């Protein structure tokens, strides 16, 4: 069974990548019994919606240009070096 810290981490991760079947089941079971984490899930959803609306109002919708490739590469290298520490 997941603890709240792991459940909140998975909830955030779910917006960035698909969760494995095991992660999904564990998260769903945790959310069934934890009111606090259900509230956190609702807050994350509201924040995502608000950010999406802000992006759309500033012309940063799905068709907006993305991050420059060199910037993305630099960030990925930095993240990889931090994971190796």
matplotlib code that plots the C-alpha trace (Angstrom):
import matplotlib.pyplot as plt

x = [0.0, 1.3, 1.8, 0.7, 4.1, 4.3, 0.7, 1.1, 4.3, 2.4, -0.4, 2.0, 3.8, 0.6, 0.4, 3.9, 3.9, 1.5, 1.6, 2.2, -0.8, 0.7, 1.1, -2.4, -3.9, -1.8, -2.8, -6.5, -6.5, -4.8, -7.3, -10.2, -9.1, -7.3, -9.4, -6.3, -4.9, -8.2, -8.2, -4.7, -5.8, -8.6, -6.2, -3.7, -6.6, -7.7, -4.1, -3.7, -7.0, -6.0, -2.5, -4.1, -6.5, -3.6, -1.6, -4.6, -5.3, -1.7, -1.7, 0.3, -2.1, -1.2, -0.1, 2.3, 6.0, 7.8, 11.0, 14.1, 15.8, 19.2, 17.4, 15.6, 18.9, 20.6, 17.8, 17.8, 21.6, 21.3, 18.6, 20.6, 23.6, 21.5, 20.1, 23.7, 24.6]
y = [0.0, 3.5, 6.1, 9.7, 10.9, 8.3, 8.7, 12.5, 11.9, 9.5, 11.9, 14.5, 12.0, 11.0, 14.4, 13.9, 10.2, 7.2, 5.3, 1.5, -0.7, -1.4, 2.3, 3.0, 0.3, 1.3, 4.9, 4.1, 1.9, 4.7, 7.3, 5.1, 5.4, 8.7, 11.9, 14.1, 12.7, 12.9, 16.6, 16.9, 15.2, 17.7, 20.6, 19.3, 19.1, 22.6, 24.0, 22.2, 23.7, 27.2, 26.9, 25.6, 28.6, 31.0, 29.5, 29.7, 33.3, 34.2, 32.3, 29.4, 26.7, 23.3, 24.8, 27.2, 26.8, 24.5, 24.8, 25.2, 21.8, 23.1, 24.2, 20.9, 19.0, 21.2, 20.6, 16.8, 16.6, 18.6, 16.3, 13.2, 14.5, 15.2, 11.7, 10.3, 12.1]
z = [0.0, -0.9, 1.7, 1.1, 0.0, -2.7, -3.7, -4.2, -6.2, -8.5, -8.9, -10.1, -12.3, -14.0, -15.7, -17.1, -18.1, -18.3, -15.0, -15.1, -14.3, -10.8, -10.1, -11.2, -9.0, -6.0, -6.4, -6.9, -3.8, -1.8, -3.0, -1.9, 1.7, 1.9, 1.9, 2.0, -1.2, -2.9, -2.1, -3.4, -6.7, -7.0, -6.4, -9.0, -11.5, -10.8, -11.1, -14.5, -15.7, -14.6, -16.2, -19.5, -19.5, -18.9, -21.7, -24.1, -23.2, -24.0, -27.3, -25.9, -26.9, -28.3, -31.6, -30.0, -30.7, -28.2, -26.4, -28.5, -29.0, -27.5, -24.4, -24.0, -24.5, -21.9, -19.4, -20.0, -19.5, -16.2, -15.0, -15.9, -14.0, -10.9, -10.9, -11.0, -7.8]

ax = plt.figure().add_subplot(projection="3d")
ax.plot(x, y, z, "-o")
ax.set_aspect("equal")
plt.show()
